Amino acid sequence: MALGITAVTIAVLVFIFQGTPSGLTVLVIAIILLEVLGLVELIGRRPPSGHQPDLDIPAASPDDGSPYNMRRAVSGPKAPSIWP
């Protein structure tokens, strides 16, 4: 709510200190204000009350080809050993 009031206040101050605004200036200020208010509403919206993030990551053994195996992703495939 406070961000929306701040956005409107800034738009009004820009309009007031513009001097003699043209129709295009008024239109641009209004469009920018509507975009900012829409963004504030979108970001400020809370997720539904029953929503729980899915954090169930399957366990992986060290040598399987799983995409969840971070050690293999970092070190790459096993290279042939040059030592006997």
Secondary structure as UniProt FT lines:
FT   HELIX           2..17
FT   HELIX           23..44
FT   TURN            49..50
FT   TURN            62..63
FT   TURN            67..68
FT   HELIX           70..75
//
